[in-house]
Amino acid sequence: MSNVVSSPLYAAIDLGSNSFHMLVVRHVYGSIQTIAKIKRKVRLAAGLNEHNELSIEAMQRGWDCLSLFAERLQDISTDNIRIVGTATLRTATNIDVFLAKASEILGKDIEVISGEEEAETIYKGVAHTSGGQGRRLVVDIGGASTELIIGEGFEAKALTSLKMGCVTWLENFFKDRQLNAANFDNAINAAKNAIRPILDNYKDIGWDACVGASGTVQAIQEIMLAQGMDELITLKKLKRLQKQAMLADHLEELDIEGLTFERALVFPSGLSILIAVFELFSIESMTLAGGALREGLVYDMADDLRCNDIRARTINSIQARFQIDADYSEQVANVAQRLINQCSNCWISERQGSDLMIAAAKLHELGLSIDFKKGGEHGSYLLRNLDLPGFTRAQKRLLADMVQRYRDQLTPMPEQHAISTINGVRALRLLRLAVLLTHRRNPELEPEFNLENQQDSLTLSIPSQWLEENPLTSAELEIEANRQSDLGWPLTINAK
């Protein structure tokens, strides 16, 4: 009989200006496992008139959506449910009418949170799901508001919620459905005017990296990947997407590779806001966050999941879920780090390169939980498809490529965009050596070794006595030297 106790469910519902979202999760092995994601386009903001009154039609769309959500909430403890309303519900003058019936449908009170509280919760969602060091500038473009946050760790240092979003900018600047330069210029300039009052303060605080959250940024990244670009969002790429959008005369004719039909209507307005943010803040590049408002609500309820090292929490969770030998994985990671340290002149020149190699070392045996013979392939598939908070999509792909090639036959690394090609190859070479040097799975039985490099030529020196006492590992190291050398990566095993 299984002794595993079923973990409780948590639900977070976000009554947004464009869509209503419900996220249902459970707490598993120190991490969050998504059980359900439900989204319905309600277009609440489009139902506001000039007096900021919600139309009965818009409210009915919301109530109909919540009636669907209510079914899933029946089996979840009310203490584990949070429901929040954002920009449109903050604005609506007849909000009481909507909330009274909405709360009755859901059996739970709805919190209409302030713009600052929304920004703070978004930041918590980003902090709990995205890796990286230093200060982050977080940008979240919603239907009727845009949140701009600077934070470090789990602490927000600047919080702003601006009254502009992809739905309101659609109504204000693309109401005629024309995708011309004038409409884009007006939308971008208006966004800049909304941002300027906070600009100096944000620049004074400063940031090390920029992260985008939620629908607009996610849609842009999906378009970029569909068109063969890497995952880093830049102003040059945004301008390229603007040109693609302007190839259509009317919004209804918009046809961009990678853009979903349901996102098309608000895409130009969201793109305009993001271009304004990039230009005013002089942002070099932006990555997509792993979470935002809903994830922030969930992690608030499951506060025992707070961990300053998001990647470490993710790796520990994966090791527990798939019964990876954590002690041996740590041994491989330690040997890999020693190999890096012995190389001269920052052989792996990007910090991300060495960090991702260490992560791959800790997860390299993931596929053994399924099968030994194709363990690398199974591990690669899992890493490509598992939710890995703290790792971007490109970083997940690099981990998967390294884990697929950590043993046996060696094939060239495919094109990837997480780090430079040369650093990706170098990380794989050292990972394979670390696995071979730890075959006996006991740190006390490892050989003393020294690795030297001349450009991409490696010489691994090991005491001759140890090689004589470990003939299998000695033979495998010679085979590895031939494999790497045959691919143009010279490797010599030197008995000393």
N, C-alpha and C positions, 0 to 999 in steps of 0.2 A: 504494500500500500504506500502511495506517495505521501511524504511528509511535507510537501511544499504547500504553504499557506497562500491562498489566493489574496493578492494585494487589492486594496480598495481602489475604486475608480474616482477620478476627478474630472470635472467638466468646467470649461470656461467658454462663455458666450459673449461675443462682441457684436453689439448692435451698431454697425458702422453706417456711414452716410451713403455708401454705394451698395454694400452687401452685408448680410448678417452671416456670421461664422460661428460654428460650434466645434470645439476641440475636446475630445474625450481621451484621457490617458490613464495609465496606471504606473505605479512606482515599482520598477523591477531591477534588482541587482544594482541599486545605487544610481539608476538612471530612469528617465521617463520613456515609456513605450506608448506610442500613439495607437489608440484603439479605433478611433473614428475622427474624420474631418468632414464636416458638412457645411456647404456654402450655398446660399441662395441670394441671387441679385434682387434686391428690394427697391433700390433707387429712392431711398428715403429723402435725400437732399433735393431731388427733382420735384418733390411734392410740397416744397416751401413756396408760399406766395410772397408778394411784396411786403406783407405785414408779418412775415415769418410764421405764418400759420401752416400747419401740416394739413394737406388735403385728406379727406376721408378715404380717397382711393389709395394714397400712399400708406396711411395707417392700416388699411385693410391688407395691403400686400405684406406689411410687417406682421400683423396678427396671423395671417395664413402661414407665414414662414415659422413663427413661433409655435404654432399648433403642431408642426412637424417635429420641431426640436423637443417638444414636451414629452413625446413618447420615449425618447432616449433618456430623459432625465428621471423617469419614474423609478429606476432601480439604483439611483445614486443618492447617497446621503446628502441632505441639504447643506450640511456643513462643508461638503466637498464641491460645492457649486458656487461659481461667481458669474454674475451677469452684469455687464456694464454697457451703458450707452455713451456715445462720444459726441462729436461736433454738432451733428444735426439736432440731436435731442437736447444739447445744451442751448441751442438757438431757438428751438420751437416754442412759441408762446402758449400753445394749447397742449403742452406735453402731458399734463395731468390726464387728459382724455386717453391718450395712447398708453400711458403707463398703467393706468387702472386696469384696463382689460388685458394688457400684456402680462402683468403680474398674476392675474387670475388664471390665465392660460398656463403659465409656467409653474405656478405654485411656489414662487420665490420672488422676493423683492428685487427690483432692478436698480442698480446704482448708476446715476448719471454723474460721471466723474469730470472733474475740471480738466482744462487743457494741460495744466502743469502735472496733474496726477496721471493723465494719459501718457504724457511724455516720460514720466518717471517709470511707469509700468512697462512701456516699450523698452526703455533702457535695461530694465531687469531681464526682460526676455532676451535681449541681445547679449547681455553679459553672461547669462546662464547657458547660451548655446553657441557662442562664437569664440574662437581662440584669438591669440594675439596678446602682445604686451603693450604697455603704455596707454596713453589717452586715445579715446576714440571719438570721432565726430559721427554721430548717428543721424541719419536722415530717413524719415518715414512719411511718405506722401499718401494720405488717405483720400477719401471722397470729398470731405469738406474742410479738412485741416491738414497742416503739415507740421510735423514735430521735428525740432532740431535740438539735439542733446550732445553735450560733451561730458564724458565720464571716464573714470579709471577704475578698474576692478568692478566692484558692485556699487560704487558711489558716483552719483551724477553731480557734476560740478556746475552745469548750466542747463536749464530746461526752458524751452520755449515752444508754445503751440500757436501757429499762425493760422488765421482764417482764410486759408486758400487750399484747394484740393482739386483732384482731377474732375470731379463732378461740377463743382462751382465754377472752375475755370472753363469747363466745356460750355456751360450756360452763358458765361460772361464774354468769352472770346472766340468760340467756335459755334455760336448759336446758328449762324447761317450755313454751317456744315462745309464751309470753304476751307480747303487746306492750302492756303496761299501764304506768301511771305509776310504780308501785313498782319494776318491773324496770329501767326507764330510770333512775330516781333512784339505785338501788343501783349500777348500772353506772357512772354519772357520778361518784358520790361515791367509789367505789373507785378510779377513775382519778385523781381529785384527790389521794387519799391516797398513791398511787404517785408522783405528781409533786411533792408538797410539799417533800420533802427537798432538791430542787435549785432550787426556785423563787427563793429570795433571791439565790443566786449568779447565776442567769440574768438576773434583773432588774437586778442591779448592773452586769453587763457591758453589757446593753442591746442594742437592735437598731433598724434603720430600716425594715425591711420583713419580712413573714412569707411564707414559701413552703411549700406542701405538696407532698409527693411520693408517688408510687405509688398503689395501688389505691383505697383509701378516698377520698382527696381527688379523684382522677380521677372516680370514680363520682359523687361529690356534684356536681362541676362539670357532668358530663354531664346529670344530672337537672335542675340549674338552667337550663342552656341549653335543654333540651327543653321546659321550662315557661315559656320566654320571659324568664327572668331574665338579668342580665349575668354575666360570668365571675368577679366578685369574690365570694369566700366571706365571709359575715359571720355573726355569732352570731344575728342576727334570722332569716336564711335557714335556718340550721341548726335553730333552734327550729321554724320553719315545716315543715321536713322531718320533724322529730320528731312533730309533730301529724298529718302525713299518714300516718306509719307507724302511729300509734296508732289510726287509723281501722279498721285490721285487728285482729281479736281474736287471731289466731294468726299466727305467722311464715310458715306455708305459704300464708296468704291475702294476704300483703303484695303490694300492687299500686300502685306509684308510677310516674307517667309519667316515662320516661327511665331507670328502674332496670332493668338487665338481669336475666334470670332467674338467671344463674350467680352474680351478685353479691348477690342478695336475701338469702340465708341469713345472711351476715355483715354486712349493711348496718346493722342497728340497733346492733350492738355497736361497729362502727367509728365510727358517728355519735356514740355516747355518749362515746367516748374523745375525739373531736375537740371536742365541746361542752365537756368538762372542760378541755381545753387552752385553748380560747378564753376561758373564764370565769376560769381561774386566772391566765393571762398577760395578761388584758385586751387581747386582740388585736382591733384594729378591722377588719382585712380580711386575706385570704390569697389569693394567686394560686397556680396550679398550675405546678410546675417542669417543665422540658422533659425531665428525666432524673433517675435516682436510682442505685441500687446497680449495675445492669448497665452503665449508661453510665459510671459511675465506674471499673468494672473495665476497660472498653474503653479509656477515655482514659488509664488507667494504662499500658496496653500500648503505645499510640500517643502517647508523651509529647511528640512534636514538635508536637502540636496545641495545646499550652498557649498561650493568648492572653488577656490581661487584659480586652480588649474583645471580648466574645462576639459582639456585633452586627456589629462591623467584620469579624471573621473570617467570619461568615455572608455578609455583603454581598460581600466579596472572592471567596468561593467561588462564589456565584451569578453574579457578573460573569464569572469565568473559565469556568464550565460553559456559560454561554449566550452567550459571546463579546460581552458588552456593552462598548461603548467606555468604558473606565474613565476616561480623561483627560477626555472630554466630560462624563461623569456627575459628575466632581469639579467641573468648571466650573459646571454647573447648580447643584450643591449650594452652591458658594461664592456664587453670585449670590443664591440663595434665602436664605442666611444674611445677606448684606448687606441684603436687603429687610427681613428680620426686625429687624435692628439699627436700620434707619432709622425704623421705626414707633415711635411714642411709647407710653408707659404700658403696657409689657408687652402689646402687642396680642395676641400668643398667650401667654396667661397661664400655661399649663402647660408645664413643661420637656419632658414627653413629647410635647407637640404639635409643638414645633420639632424635637425629635430625630427623630420619625417623619416629618416633612416632609423632612428631610435624607436619611433612609433612602429615602423614595420618590423623591427626586431622583436618587439613585445607582442606582435600579433601574427608572426610568420607561421605559427602552427595552427592558425584558426581553422583551416580546411580539414585538419585531421579529425575533427569532431564528426565529419561526414565519411571520409574515406582516406586511406593512406596513399593509394596509387595515384590519385589525381588531387592530392591535398592542396597543391599550389593553385590549381584551377578552381577548386571549391572555395578556397580562401579568397581568391581574387573576386569571384562572383559575389560572395557575401560582403566584402568591403565596398564594392561598387553599389550595392543595393541597401545596405544597412543605414539607418540614421546614425550619423557620427557627429554629435555636437562638438564644435571646436575645430572641425575640418571643413574646408570649402570643397566644392564639387571637384575641382581640379586636383586638390590634395588627396581626396579619396581615390581618384583614378590613379595617381602616382603610387599610393600605398598598395592598391590592387595590383598594379603592374610589377612592383617589387616582390610582393608576396607570391605572385605566380611564378617568379623566376628565382626563388631563393635557393633552390637545390636542383640537382640533376641537369638536364639539358639547358644550355644557356642560349637565349635568343636575344637579338637587339631590342632595346627599349623602343616602344612606339612613341610617336609624337605626343608630348604632354606639355601643359602650360602652368604647372605648379612652380617649377624652378627651371633653371636653364638646362638644356639637353646634356651638356657635359657634366653638370653636377648630379643630374639624375643617374647617368651611367656610373659615375664614381661612387655614389651612394649604394647602388646595387652591387658593385664589385666588393665593397667593404662588407656589406651585409652577408654575401655568400662566404667570404673568408671567416667572418665571425661565427657563422653556423658550423663550418667545418672545424674550427679550432675548439669548439665546445661540444663535440660529438659525445663525449663521455658524461656530459650533463652534471659535472661536479667541478666547481671552481678550483678545488685543490688539485685536480688532475689536468688542468690546463698547462700547456707548455709556456715557458718564457719565450716571448717573441719580440721581434723588432721589425717594424715596417719602414722602409725608406722609399722615397719617390724621386724620380727625375721626370718632370712633366707628367705624362700618363704612364710611364714605366714604373712598375712596382717591384720591389725586392723584399720578400718576407723571409727573415732569418729565424731559424728554430734550432735549438740544440740537437746535434746529431744523435745523442743518446736517447732523447725523447722520441725522435723519429724511428729509431731502431726498436724501441719498446712499444711503439704504436704503429705497426706496419700498415694497418688498414687506413688510418687517417693520413699517413705519409703518402700512400698510393693515391688517395682521393685528392690530396693537395696537388700532386703532380698532374693528375687529370684536370683539375681546375686551372692550373697554370696553362695547360695546352688549350683549354676552352677559351679562356680570356685572351690569350695571345692570338688565337685563330681569328678572333673578332677585331683584332687591331688594338687590343688593350694589353700590352706586354706585362707578363707576370712571371717572376722567377722565384722558386723556392730554394733557399740557400741553407744547407746544413752547416752549422758552425761548431 
